[in-house]
Amino acid sequence: MSNLEPLIKLGDWYYRPVQGILWPAVDVPAEQQKPLQLELRLHSLLNYFLLHPQKLLHKDTLIDQVWPDAEGTDGAVMRAVGALRKALGDDSRSPRYIATVSKKGYCWLQAIEPLTSSQINAQTTQPLLTEPVNATDNAGGISWRGVWRFALLSTFGLLVVGGSLAYLLASFTAGPLTRLPDQIQPISALSGLEDWPIFHAGQQQLFYQHRAAPAAPIRWLRQDLASLRIFSSEQSYQKMGVGSWLDEQHLLFRALTMQGQCGMYRQQVIPDFAPPELMQPCQHWLDTASVLWQVDGQQQWYWLDWDDERQQYQLWTQDQQGQAQWVQSLRGPWRQLSQLVVHQQQLYLLAQTGFNQSALFQLSEPGAELTLLQHFPYQLYQLSVFDQQHLLLNNAAGQLALWQGPDKAMQALGPMSENLLQASRYQQRVLGSQLLDYTTDIQRWQPAVAMNAEGAFQTTELWQASNRSERHYSGSADSQAFVSERNGSAQIWLLQQEQNRLLTNLQPQQQVQQLLWHQQQLLALINSQLYQVSLTSTELTLLSSTEQIIGRVESCSDELWLSSYTSSGWQLRQLSRPDADIIKQSVVDMRCAGKQLLLQFSDTPQLASWQPDSSEVSWLPYELDWRDREPQQWGVYTQGLFWLAPQQAELMLAPWHSEQLLRQPLTARVPLQLYFDSYRQQWYQVTSRPYDTDIVWLQNRS
């Protein structure tokens, strides 16, 4: 459960949890009216206290949840709590904010008061732009009068822009949600991950899937919204897909059993849980929903499946005898068909066309050809019905957005909808799973040669960490580039001579999808377009054609190679010859190995090597299916080829001059991304810290 509203009052302070800024909520002398920009660690510590008010927090808990691995100590916690008390003006002998529980830990005491929309608008003293003030050293700073004036002007501007956006939203929204939602109301507050909520309006019951930890079994929970009591199904699974109401008492869903069997299940969940019934076996695990589609006046269930032999998606239904009936094959150069919904008697399908690209398709009737409605140069993960005119998608900034065809107009639901997954609309509100405290760090393996004599990996050390996420890595001879959200949004940073430096001023809708160096120039793939990043200013220079949709880029033999998406699929091209003939079809990714390119294809999992001056490829004895592995999870190191096997928690190493495949167990979390820096002969990995998801309502304050 999250207490982190956009603006809250804590005793004598107003606080913006997202920015980590405090400013006085009471009349104080002008010289004390100074906004405090908390340091990253104090910002994270205060937010964690606010997420767990009136609760004893042991020092070990704070070390695990606030400090990166191997950085937290009892002394560090004591110093940080002392600095936070000093910033708040608290007294440890008679505390108002943080109490010390002798030999146990700390407890947050002060009431947390979320402010309403009118109160937020009234508090125009909020410091929208300030010089950072160290919470442990308040000397010097910025004129409060200047902040007041700037805040007034900025807030007025925001009100105008927000009002205009709300008006536009209201002008085409048929339903009652006619202004931007401004409140998150938590429903569940369990430890672990709560996903795929589904609401039963008649019984005022909420159903969702829960697992205590990422690798733990998953099961259905039922929560009564009146009493808040939670009931659990006895059946557990490895994986579960989206649930759909079969009738007033039963849910239909796809699941993977603990024994690895895939099936479509029917389960009674009201008034009580009953054992699930297998309705149809499935060929392949997909988390897509089954949908009820009315065709020729008759409603039938339809679902997707994957045919391993033919390497294609298939649409299935159920005949009058309850038997699975094949409808049609859905062919396309897609990485995944991830979701489907029925809207205005049309079937809509969301396809992941590449590692970072998506497309929305429409099927007018069973057996018809798919119609492409829109291609998106970023990843869509959200598709549901909002009202009669609109679908609910996400935009490039990660906010929920209303999509309307045929104009393809998208209107965002605002920053309150960020990090809200699996969203759907019920009773004039949006129900979803909120991602809490999701943070990633970049770690470095030590020593430089990552394996010891026994072949096991040594311990890691933090390379880049903050209370925000760090990801993507690329190293040159004297510089290292990465992406960080440490200043509030995802930007490209450069480490040079032991100093981190901000390189870009990207907008929230600009997604960095890849970093690489080419001839000592830093390049970035942003929203499927290739840019050169200036190392001396925030300037970006577009290198690719705006008509190109680029999936991946590789520098090899002084040439830039890229995978490009067209209506006929993925293709290998050279950046210097955009109008030349297609070099290779179906290539989605590539790696440079000396003077050769290692190629990954969309239509076969088998890797191939290719000499640029040759017409033929040489097939390698290794399979890397692009549907099962992220592009940052395989590559080339000094001695050969490597890739991650997340399901087995192993790193696979294939030396160039040996047929022996080495398997290295990963004792810690499986990395999200793994890189080998040939200049430094070091490995870098991106890993996530423990995180939660909670079920919430996104709504307007009454």
N, C-alpha and C positions, 0 to 999 in steps of 0.2 A: 504494500500500500504506500502511496506517495503523498506526503504533505507538502510537496514542493510546488505550490501555486506560482504563477508568474510574479506576483508581488504579495508579500506577507508582512505582518507586523509582529515583531518580537520585543515585547516590553517597550523600551525607549528607542527602538530602531525600526526602520523600514528595511526590507531586505529583498534583493532580487536573486533567487537561488541560481538561475542560469548563468548570471554574470559574476556572482560572488561579490556584489557591491552592497555595502551598508551605508545608511545615512540617517541622521537623527530624526526621530518622530516626535520630539518634544521641543519646546522653546529653549534654546541654549544660546549663549553668547555667540556673536558672529564669528569670532576666531575659532570656535569649536564646531561650526557648521560645515564640517569637512567630510566629503564622501570617502569611504574607505574601500579600496579595491583589495580584497583579501588575496594573499599569496595562494598559489595553487593548492598547497597542502592544507592550509587553513580553510580554504573554500571547500575542499572535499570533506574535511573533518566536520565543518559546520553542517553541511548538507546531510552527512550521515547521521549526526545527532538529530536533525529535524525529521529524518525518516523513522527514527526510533525514539520518540519522546517518552518521558516518564518510564524509561526502561534502563535497567542496569546493563551497561556495556563494559565488558571486561577489556583490559588492555590488549589481550591476545586477539579479541574480536576486532578492535580498531586497527591493530597491526595488519591483520589479514585483509580487512575490507578497504582500508584507506591508503595504506602504504604498499608500494610495489614489492614484489618478492625480494627478500634479502636486504631490504632497506629499513624496515621498521624495527624499532627497539623500544624497550620501556622508557628509556631516556628521551627518545624522539617524541613519544606520545606525551610525556610530561611537559616537554618544552612547547609542543604545539598547543596543548590545552592551556598552558600558561599564557601563550601569546594570544590565543583566542579570547581568553578572559580579559586580558588587557585591552584588546580591541573593543570588547563589549562593555568595558567599564565594570566588570564583575569583581566581586570580592570572595575569595575562596573560604574565608571565615564565616561569612553570612551570604551564601550564594543566592543569586536570583536566576541565573542562567544554567550554570554547570556545577553540579555537586560532586564532590569527591567521596566515594565510598571506600573507606579505609581498607587497603590490601585487596580490593576487588576490582574497582574500576571507576566509571563516571556515569552520571545520569543527567539528562537534559530536563530542566525544571520549568522553564518559561512557557507560557501558553503561546500557541501558534495561531495567529488570526489571519486567515485568508481575506484579502480585500476584494470587494465587489467591483464590477466594472465602473460604477459611478465613483467609488472611492479611488480606484486607480487613476481615473481621469482627473480627479480632484488633486491627487498628489503629484502635481507637475514638477515638484522639486526632485524627482527621480533623476539621478545623474546618468544621462544617456551617453555621454562622452566625457570622460575625465582622464586626467593623468593618473596612472596607477599609484596608489598610496600603500606603502608597506604597513601591514597591520601591526608590526612590532616597532615601527618607527614613524610617528605621526608628525614629525617636524617637517616644516616646509609644506609645499602642496600647491593647491589651486584656489583661486578666489571663489567662495561660495556664491557670490553675487553673479559672477560670470556663468557658473554652472546653472544657477536659477534661470538666467536669461536664456541660455542655450536650451535648457530643458523645456521652457515655455514654448519657444519657437519650434523645437523639434517635436514636442507633443502635439502642438497645433497641426504641424505637417502630417504627423502620423494619423491624427484624427481625420484630417481631410482625405488622406489616402485610404485609411481604413473605412471611412464612411462611403467613399466612392466604390470600394470593392464590395462592401456590404450591399450597396444599392444594386450593383451589377448582379451580385449573387441573388438578391431578392427578385430582380427583374426577370430571371428565367427559371427560378425554382418554384415548381408548382406546389410542393409540400410546405409545411409550416416552418421549416428551418430557413428563415429569411434573413438571418444575420450570422456573422461568423461565430462559431462556438467559442466560448470563453471559459469553460470549466471542464476539468477532468474529475469525475466522481468515481473513486475506487469501489469495486464490488468485492473482489477476492483479496485475500492477504495471506496466502499460504507461502511457505518457503518452497522454492523450486520454480518450475515453469508451468504456467497455465496458458493453454492455447485453444484455438478454434471454438470460441464461445457460440452457443446457439440458444435462442430464447424461445420459451413457450409462453405466449402471451396469456392464454386462457387460464393457466395454472400459476402464473407469476413464478415460474421456475426457470432457473438458468442452468444450462449444462455446458461443461467445458472439460477439456482433457488436461490431466495433471501428471507430471513426473517430478519426483523429488530432486533429481539431479539430471544433467544432460544424458548420462548413460543409463539411467534407471528405467525400469519398465513404466509404461504409460497406461492410464485407465480413465474411464468416465467418472466425473463427479457431478452431483446434482446439488444446487444451492437454492434453498427457499429464500426468496427476496424479502419476505415478511419477517421471518424469525432469524434469518441468516444462518440457519443450520445447514450443514454440509453432509451429504450421504455419498458413499462410494460404491461403485460397481466392484464385484469381486474379480472380474476377468481383467488380466493385464496383457499387454501386447508390447512387441518391440517398437512398432510404429502404428500410428492411426491417422487416417485422412479426415477430410471435412465431413461433418455429419449433415444429414438432410432429414426432414420430417417425412416419414412414410405415411403416418396417420397421426391421430391425436395422442397415441401412446408409444409409438415405436420410432426409433431412429435407424436410418440406413447409413452405413459407412464402410469404407475399405480399411482393412487392417492387416498387419503382418504379425502372425502369432510368435510366441517365444520359440517355437520350433522352426520358424522361417517360412511358414505357409501363408500365401497371400490369398485373401478372400474378401467378398462383399458380405457384410453381416447385417442382420436385422436383430434389433434388441429392444425389448420392452423396457422403458425407463420410467413410465408413469402408470400406476401410482408408486410402484416400487421397481427396483432393478430385477430383471429376470435374466437367466443365462442367455447369451447371444446365440442366434441361429445362423449357420452358414447358408447363404442364398445362392452364391455363385463363386467358384474359385476364379482367381485372376492370374494372368500370366506374369505380370510384372508389377512391382510396387509403384504406385503413384499416389500423391496426396490430394488429387483432384476430387471434387464432389460428384455425386450422382445427381442428375437434374430431372425434374418432371416436365416433360415437353408435350404439349398438345398438338397432335398431327392428325389432320382429317377428322377433327372432332373427337379424337380419342387420346387420352393422356397415357403416356408410357414413360418408364424410367429409361434414361440413357446414361452411359458412362464410357470413359476412355480406357483403353488398355494398350500395351506395347507388345508388339510381336518381335521377339528377339531374332527369329530366323529371317524374317523379311526386312528387319530394321525399319519399322514404320509404326505409326500410331493407327489404332482402329477404333471406330465408334460402334458400340454394342447396345442392344436393347433386350427386353425380356418379352417372349411371346406369351400367348394366352395360357399355355401350359406351364409357364414359369421357367422355361428354358432360355438360356442365353442365345441370342440371335445376332449374328454379325450384320452390321448395317453398311459400312463402307470403310475403306482405308483413307487415311488422311496423310498425304505425302507432302513433304516439304523439308527444306534444309534447316530444320529447327534443332536446337539443343534440347528443348523440352516444351511440351504443351502443358502448362502448369495449372490453369484454372478454366472452368467453363460455367456459364450462367445462361438462363433463359430470360429474355427481355422482349416484350411486345411480340411474343410468339416466334422470335428468332433466337437461334443458338449463337452465343458469343464465346469465342475461345481466345485465351491469352497465351501467346507463344513466346518463348525465349529464343530469339533467332540467333543470338550469339552470346558470348560471355557477358556482355554489357548492353545488349540491344534486345528490344522487345517489339512485338507487333500484335495488333488486335484484329481478329478475323470474325467474319459472320457467316453462318450457314443458314440459308433461308428454309430449307427442308431436308429431310434425310435423303442422301444420295446426290445432293446438289454440289456444285463446285464451291470451294471456300472463296470468299470475297475479302480481300485485304482492305481494311478500313483505315488503318494508320500505322506507320512505323515510328518507333520511338528510339532515339539514339542513347537511351539509358535503360536501366533495368526496371521493368514494372513487376511488382510483386503483389499487387492488389487488384481484384476485380470482383465487384458485387453490384447488385441493383440498388440504386438510391431512390428513385421515384419513376414515374411513367416516362419522363423525358431523359433521365440521366443515369449513367453508370458511375460507380464510385471507383476511381483509380488512384494512383499516387503520381506526383510530379517528380521532376528531377531533383528537387530540394528535399524529397522525402516526406512531403506533406500530402495528406489526402486531398483529392481534387475531384470535382464533378466534371464528367466528360459528356458532351452532347454531340451526336451525329445528326445530319451529315456535315455540319459546320466544323466539327472537330474542336469545338471550343472547350477549353479547360479553365475552371476557376478553383483556385486552392481554398481549402477550408481554414487556412491560417496556421501559425506556428504551434497552436495547441494540438494540432493533429500530427505533429512529427512523432516518430517512433511508435506510431499506432499501427499495429499489424492485424491482418485477418479481420478487417472491419466490415460491418454490415449495419443496415439501418433498421431499427425497431422503435415504434412508439415515438416518432419525431426526434429520436436520439441515435447516435452512432455507437454501436457496441464493438469493442475490439480488445486486443491483447497489447498491453503497453510494455515496451522494452525498458527496463529500469537498470541504471548503473552499468550499461554496457560500455566497456573500456578495453582497448587493445594496446599492447606494448610491443616494441621491437627489442628483441634480445639478440645477443651475440654469443656464439659458442666459443669457448676457450679450451685449449689454446688455439692458435691459428689453424693448425692441422687438427680437425675436429675429432679424430678418432685416436684412441690409444692403441696399445699393442694388441689388446684383446678385441679391438674393433667396436668397442662401446663408446657412445658419445659422452663427453665430459659435461660437467655442470655448465649452466648458462649464466650470463651476467646481463643486467639491463643495459641497453644502449640508448634508447629513447623512451621516456615514460613521463606521463603527466596525469592529471585527473581527466584528461580527454583521450581520444583514440589516436594512435599512430599506426600507419600502414604504408604499404608500397615502399620499395627500396631500390636504389640504383647507385653504384659507385663508379667513380672515375679514378684516375691516378692520384689526384690531390683533393677530391671533393666527394661528398656523399649526400644524395638527395633523398628526401622522404616526404610523406604527406602527414600532416598533423592537424588536429582540431584544437590545439592548446590555446589559441586566441579566440575561440568561439565558433569558428567555421573551418571547413577543410581547406587547407592551403598547402602550397609546396614550400618546403624549407630546405636549407642547405647547411651542412656541417663542413666548415673549412677552417683549418688551423684551430681546432678545438672550440670553435664558436658557432652556435646556431644562428642562422639568419633567415628572416622571412623573405621569400622571393615574389610572392603573388598577392593579388587582391581579388580573388575569385568570388563570384556571386554564388549564393547557395544552390542555384540550379545548375552550376557548372561542376560536373562530376569528374574527378581525376580518375582515370581507369588504368593508366600505366605510366611508368617513368622509365626512361632509358637515356644513355649517353651515346652520341654519334659524333666522331671527330671532335671531341672535347666540347661539344655543345649539348646542353640538356634539353631533351625533348619530352613532351607530355601528351598523352592521348586524353583529350577532354571531350566528353559527349560525342565520342566516335570521330573526332577530328584531331589531326596531328598539329601540334604547335611547337615552336621553339621558345624556350623560356629564357628570358634575359637574366644574366647573373648580376647585373648592376642596377636594374630597375624592375618595375612590376609589369613590364611590357611583354605581351605574347604575340608571336608572329605566326600566322596560319601558313602551314606548309602544304596541306593537302587541299584538294578541290572540295568545295562545300557540298558538291553532289555525291561525294564518296561517303560510304559508311564503313569505317575501318574497325576491325575487330582486334587485331594485334599487330605489333610492329617489332622488327628485329634488325639490328645493325650487324652486317656480316661482309667482310672483304670490301670495306669502304662503300658499301651500298646499303640503302634502306629497303627492306622487304616488308610487305604488309599483306594481311588478309583483308579482302574487300568484299562487301556483301551487295549482291544485286538480286533482281527478281528470280534469276536462275540459280542462285546459291552463292556459296563462298568461293573465292578465287585468290590465287597467289599473284601479286603484281609487284612491280618496282615503282618506288615513288618518283624516280627520275624519268620514268616513261609511262605516265598515266594513260596515254592513248594507245599504247602498244597492245599487241595481242595478249590474251590471257596466257600466263605462263603455266599454271597448273590449276585444274578444277578441284573443288571440294576441300581446299586447304583452309583450315581454321586457325592454325597456330604453327609457329616454327621456332627453332633454336639454332644458333650458330655453333658449329663444331669444327673448328679449323677453317678449312675452305669449303666445307659442306654445310648444307642446311638439313636439319632434322625436321620432318614434316608430320603434322597431325591432321587427320582428315575428318570430315563430317560423316562420310558414308562407310567408314571402316575404322575399327579401333586400333588397327595395326600401324605402327610407326614406320616411316621410310626415311632413308637418307638420299640426298640429291645433290649432284654437282651442277652449279649454275650453267655450265657449258654443255651439259648432257641432256638428252631428251628423255631418258629413262630414269626411274627411281630404283633404289635397292631396298627391298623390304627387310625390316629388322625383326628379330624374334621377340618383340615386346609389344604388348597391347596397352594403350592408354585411351580409354573411351572418353571423348570430350564431354559426354553427358554426365559423367561420374566424378570429374576432377576439375578443380579450378585451374586456370592457366598459371597461377603463381605457385602451384604445387608440383611442378616438374621443371627440370632444366639440365644444364650441363655443368659439371665441375671438372677439376683438372684431370682426373683419371677416368672420367666416363660420364654416364648418364645417371640421373637420380630422379626419383619420384616418390611422393607420399602415398601410402595405402591407408587412408583414414579408418576404414572398417577394421583393419587388423592392427592399427596403431603401430605401424612399421614404416621405416624409411628404406626404400629399395635402392641399391647401388649396382649399376651394371658397368664394370670396368671395360674400357675399349678393347683391351688385348686379352680378355678372358671370357670364357663362356659361363663362368660361375656367377650367379646372381647372389649378392650379399643382402642379407636382411638384418636391419638394425632396429631392435625394439625401441619404442619411444616410451620412456617411463613417465614423463610428465604429459601435459595436454598435447594433443596432436596439433601442430601449427596450422594456422589458417593460411599462411603464406610462408614460403621458404626460398631463400636466395643464397647463391654462392658468389662471393666477390672475388674474382680472379686476381685483381690487383693486390688485395690484402690477404688472399688465401684464407678467408674466413667465411663462416656461415652466419646468416642473419635470418631470424624467424619472427613472424608476427603471431602472437598468441593473445587470447582473450582472458580477462580476469573473470572470476565467478560473477554471475549476474542472475537477475530474476525477471520473470514476466508476470504481470497481474492483469486480471480482467477489469475493464473500466468502461464507464459511460463517457462519451464526449458530447457535451450539451451546452445550452445557453443557461446562464443564471436566471432564475425567476425574477 
